[in-house]
Amino acid sequence: MLVTWISSLCKRLRIPVNCADSPSNCTFSLLSTHRDGPLQIGVSTSGKGCKLASRIRREIVSSLPPNLGQTCSLLGTLRTRLQSQDGVPTTLLSDGIDDDSEQSKSLNTLILDEEDYQTSKTRRMRWLTQICEYYPLSKLCQLSEKDISNLLEQYKLDEGYVSSGNEIAVPILPQRRGRITLVGSGPGDPELLTQAALRAINTADLVLADKLVPAEVLALIPRRTEVYIARKFPGNAERAQEELQSKGLAALQQGKKVIRLKQGDPYIFGRGGEEYLFFRQHGYEADVIPGLTSALTATALSNITATHRGVADQVLICTGTGRKGALPSPPEYVKSRTTVFLMALHRIEDLVSSLVGNGWPEDVPCAVVERASCKDQRVIRTRISDVAKAIEREGSRPPGLLVVGWGCNVLKEGKGEAWTVEEGCIST
C-alpha cells in the first residue's frame, strides 16, 4: 500500500510521520489538545481511540476553574519578578536561567556566587511552591495584578512569613479551616467500604480509628497520613474516648482534615452522635459518611434472612452494653421479630438470663456471627438456651454479635446438634 511505502520511506530517512487511523505507520501520535494562553493540555491514546482522547480532554478541561490560563501568566510574571527582585540580572534571565534548572554557564555571562544563588533559588522555589501547591485552584484563579504586587511586596519586606526551620522564608497562607468527617468503615472487608469512605481516607491528614477496625482497612491509609488508634480497654473506654476527641480537636485547630474512622456505621452504637455534638460544641460541624453496619450485613453474609414472609416482619437492633457497662433492659419477645444484639457476647450469660426472665422461649434459634465479612468469619448456630455454653466451648473471636429469631432457621435449619460451627465468609 502507498501509505505503508511512504511510512517506511519516512522512517528510513528519519522523517517524523503520522498517518490517521494507522498507528503502526506512525512514529509519533497527535494529541487532543486544549490551549488557554500558556496553559496547554494534551491527551493521547496512542492511536487507539481518537474520539475517546477527545472526550477525556473535555472531561479534564470541564473540571478546571475558569481563567486558569490567565493565572499561569500571572504566576509566570510573579516568578520572573521574584528573580529580578533577588538580583538575578535580566541578561541571565534572557539567556535561559530558570529556577527549574541549574545556572546557565554560557560564554560572556556572569556566574553568580554558587552558595548565594542556590540559597535564593531554594528560597524562591519553596515560596512559590507554597502558593502553587496549597492555594485551592479556585483561589489561584482569583488572583489579580494587584494581588501579585502585594505578594512581591511581602516577599521583599519579609513580612507575613514564618521560618521553615532552615532560615528559608515561606509565605503564611490563609489558615485552612479544619474539617472533621465521621466515616463508617463497614463490617470489616475492605471491599465493602463505600467509595466516599475510601476517598475520605485517601485525603485525610489525621485518621482517628477504633481498635476494632481491621488491619486490612487500616492498610488502605496512605503512609504519609498520621494514624491514631483509640486505646480502649475495659475500664478505660471513657478516658480513651476523651483523649481521641482531644487529639481530633487539636488537629482541627491546626487546619487539618480529620477522619474519625469507625467500625460499621457511625450512628449505630458507635458514639457517632456524641462525637458530632462534641465537635459542634467546639465550632466544627462534622460531615458523616455512612457505613454498612454489621447488624445487617452479618445476617446476609451468614445465610440468615433478617426478614422473611410469614416468619419475620421486623428487625430490632439492640446493644448488650449500656452506659458504664451496665446491662440494658431486655426487649420484649415478639415471635415475628429478628433481634440483633451488638457488644453482648462478653456477658452472654447475663443477657440470656434477662431474656428468658422476660418471657423469651429457650428454644428460639440464634446465631453468633464473629468477624463478619472477614476471611476468618465464624458462625455458631444454636438456640438461646445453649448459646452461652457454645461460646464457652468454642472460644471467642471478636468482634461478634448475636442474632436471635426464627429467621435464623429459614435458610439453614438445625441438624439436631446443640450447635454447629461454620468457618469462612460466603462472599470470599
N, C-alpha and C positions, 0 to 999 in steps of 0.2 A: 504493500500500500504506500501511496505517496507520503502520507503522514508519518509512517514508520521510517521511510527512507530519509525524509527531511530531519526527523528527530535524531536518527543515527548520525547523519552528517554534522548536525549541530554539536552533538556530544563529542564527536571525533575532533572537531575544530575548537572545542571548549567554548562554545557559544551557548549561553543560557537559553533554554527553550521551554515553553509551556504550551500544552495542547489541551483544549477544552474536552472534558469527559474522557480523557485518556491518560490516567496517572502514570502508566508505565512509560509513556513517551515524554514525560516531563522531567526536567532537572530542578524545577522549583515550583512551588504552589503559590497561587494568588490568594490573598486574604480577603475576607469580607470585612471591610473597614468602616470605622466611624471617625470622623475628624471634627474637632471642635477647637479651633485655634491650635495651640501647641499640643493639645491632648489628642493622641491617636490610639485607637483600639483596633486590633486586628484579630480575627478568628479564622482558623483553618481546620478543615477536616481531612487535609492531605488528599483532596480529590475524591473522597468517599461520599460526600454529601454536601454539595454546594448550598442547596436550599436550607439544609439543617444548620450550616455555618451561619447563614444569614439570619436565621431565627435566633440562634444563640447570641449573635451580636446584638440583635434587637432587645433580647431579654436583659442582657448586661447593661445596655445603654438606658433602658427604661427604669432600671433600679438606681441610677445615679441621679444626684440632685442637679438642678439646672445651674448654669453659669460655671460649671466645673472647668471648662477651658479657660475662661477669664481668670479663674482662681489660679490655674497653673501659671498664667502670665504674671500675675501679681506676686506669686511666690518666687518666680524666677527673677523678677525685679528686686524682690527683697534679698535674695541670695547675692545678687551682683552688688547691691548697695552695701550689704554687710561686708563683703570682701573689700570693697573700696574703703569703707569706714575703718577696717582693720589695717589699712595701709598697703594692701596689695596693689601695686602700680597698674594703671589702666593698660599699659603696654603688655604686661604679663597676662591680663585678662583677655586681651585680644589675641594673644599668642597661644592661647589654649589652656592656660592654667585653670584648674577646676578643683573644687573641694572633693569631688568624687574620684579624683585621680592624684597621682604624685605630681611634684613640681615639673614643669617643663624646663628642660635644660638645653635649649637650642642655642646656637651661637649668638653672640652680641645681645644677650638678655641678662638682666640682673638675677643673680642667685640669692634668694633670701636666706638669712640665717636659719639653718635647719630646725634648731630647737624652737626658736620663736615662731617660725612658720607652722610647725606641727602643733604647737600649743594653741595658736589662734585658730588653726584649721579645725582641731578637735573641738575647741570651744564653740565655733560656729555650727559644726555639724550636729553636736549634741543639742544645741539651742534650737536649730531648725527641726531636728527630729522630734523634739517635744511638741512642736506645733503640728507637724505633718502627721505624726502618729497618734496623738492623743486628742487633738481637736476633733469633734464629730465632723463628718464631711459637710453636713448641713451648715455648721458654724463656719467652716472654712469658706464655703461659698457665699457667705455674707460679708466677708472681708472687703473693705474699700481701700482706696488710696490713702485716705486719712488714717485708717487702721494700720496700714503698712508704715506710715510715717511715725505713728505713735510707738509701734514696736521697735523701730530703729532708734528712736529717742531713748526708750527704755534700755535697749542694748548698749547704747553709747554711755549712758549715765550709770549703768549697772543698778538701776532702780527696778524693784519688782522681781528680784532674783534671789534664789537660795543656793547655798553651797551644795554641790553634789557629792562632796566627800573628798574630791581631789582638786579643789580650788577652781573648778570649771563652772561658770555660772550658767544656770538653766532658767528659763522663764517660769514664773509662777503662773500656772494656768487657772482659769476659773475652777473653783472647787467642785468636783463632780459629786453630786448628792448620792449617798449610799442607797442601795436598793436591796430589799430582803424578799426572798421568794421561798414559800413553803412548797416543797416538791415531794410528791409521793413516788417512791421507787418501786411500787408494785410488790407482789408476794415474794420475789426472790430471783427468778430467772431474768437475766439482763434483756432477753428478747421481749419481755413483757413490759419494759419501760416504754412510756409514750415518747413520741418524737419531741414533744415540748420539754419533757423532763431531760432527755439526753442533750438537747440544745442548751438548756439552763446549766447543766453540769459542765458542759464544754466551755462555757463563757464565764464561769464563776471566778472570783478572786479568793473566796474562802468557802469551804464546804463544811458544814456542821452536821455530823451524821450520828445516827444511833448505832450502838454496837451490834444490833441485830441485822443491819444492812449487810447482805452477803459480800464476801470478798470479790466475787465476780462483778458486782455492780461497782464497788469501790475502785476496781481496776480500770474502769472507764474514765475516771477522773484524770485529767491531764497532769503530768508530773510537775508542771510549774505551779499548780494550784495548791494552796495550803489546805490541809485537811485536819479537822479536829474531831475525834471520836468521843462521844459523851461517856464519862466514867461512871456509869450507873451500875450499882450492885445493891443487894438487899441492905436497906438502912441508909443508903446514900443517894437515893433517887432524887429527892428534893434538892439537896445541895448540888448534885451534878447538873440538874436542870438549870439552877440559878447560875452556875458557872458557865454553862453553854450559852445562855442568853446574854450574859455579860460580855463574853467574847464576841458574840454576834453584834451587839450594840457598839462595842469599841471599833469594830471593823466598819460598821455603817458610818460612824462619825469620822472615819478616815476617808470616806467616799468610796468604799469598796462595794462590790456586788457580792452579796452573801446568799448562799443557798442552804436552806435547812432541809437536809435530805432525810426523809422519814420512811420507814418500812410501811408498805401498804399504802393507805390513803391518809393524808394529814388530819382529816376530820373524823376518822373512825377510830376512836380511842387512842389517838396519837398526840394529844395535848396541842393539836394544831390551833384550836380556838384560844387556848391560854397564851400561846406564843404570839398569835395575831394581836391579842389585846395588849400584851406586854410591849411589843414594838410600836403599836399605835400610841400608847401612853407616852412613848419617848419620841413621838413625832414622825414615825415611819409606818406608812400603810403597806402591809405585806401583800404581794401577789401570791396566788395559790395555783399550783398545777396538780390536779387530781391524780391519784394513782389507783391501780387495780387493788382493791382490798382483798386480803386473804380470806376474809369472812365469806366471800362469794366465789373467788377463784379456786379456793381449796376444795370446795364441793365439786365443781366442774372437773377438776383435774384428778379426782379420786372416784369417778363414776358414782357420784351422789347427785341426784336431781333435787335441788332445794325446793322446787315446786313441781307438782305433778297432778294432773286432773284426777279428782276423786281421792287423792291421798293428802296432798299438802297445798294449801291455797294461800299461805302467808309465811314470811320469814322474819325471825326476830334475832337481832344481833345484841348480845349482852357481854359485859365484862365480868370476869371472875375475880377481879381485884379492884376494890373501891379505893377511896382516899385513905392514905396512910396504911394501905394493905388490908383494910377491912373487907370481909366477905359481904357483897351486896345482897339485898333481899332477893330471894329466888322468884322468878316469874311463875305465873300460874300455868298449869298444864292445859294445853289445847291440842287435841289429837291431830287436827289438820294443820299444825304449825311445825315448821323446821326451825329449831333454835340453835344458834351458833354462839359458843362461849369462847371469848378471847382471853388470854392471860389467866387461865384457870387450872392448868394441868398441875401446877406445883402444889395445889391444895384440893386435889380431886376428891379425896375422901369427904372433906367438909362440904364440897359442892353437891356431891351425890346425896349425902345425908339431908341437906337442906331441900333438895328437890323431892326426894321420897317423902320427907316430912311435910311437904306442901302439896301432896296428892299426886305426884308423878308415879305411874306404874313402873315396877322394877324391870319389866320385860321390854321397855321401849328401846328400840335399836339405836345405836350410836356409833360414831366413828371418831377416832383420834387421828388427825392429819398433821404430820410434822414436816417441817421444811417444805411446805407446799411449793410446787413448780420447780424445785431444785432436783438435780440428778439423784440425790440421796433422799428424796421424799419417801416417807413411810406412812402407811395407813393401817391402823389397827381397828378391825371391825368387831363389835361386840354389842352388849346391851348395858344399860347403866348399872345394873347390879354387879357386873363383872369388870367394869372399866378400870376401877382402882387397882384390882389385882393384876389386870393385864399390863398396866403401866409399870407396876412394881416388878413384874416378871420380865418384861421386855426392855425396861430401861427407858430413859428419856432422851429425846433428840430435838431440843428446842431450836427455833420457836415452833410451838404447836397450838392447835385449837381443838375444841370438842364440838362435834355436830350431833345433835340429838333430834330424833323424829322418825316417823315411819317412812319418810322419803329415803332414808338410808338403805332400805331394803328393796327399792323399786328396781334398780338396775342390777344389783348383786344381792342375792338372798344368802342368809347364813346356811352353813352346811352341818349344823348340829354341834359344832365345837363351841367352847366357851368364848373363843375369839380366834380371829385369823389375822395374819400379818402379810401385807403386800409391800414389796420394795420397788422403788423406782417410780418415775412420773410418766404417765401415759403420753405426755406431749414430747418427751425426749427420746 
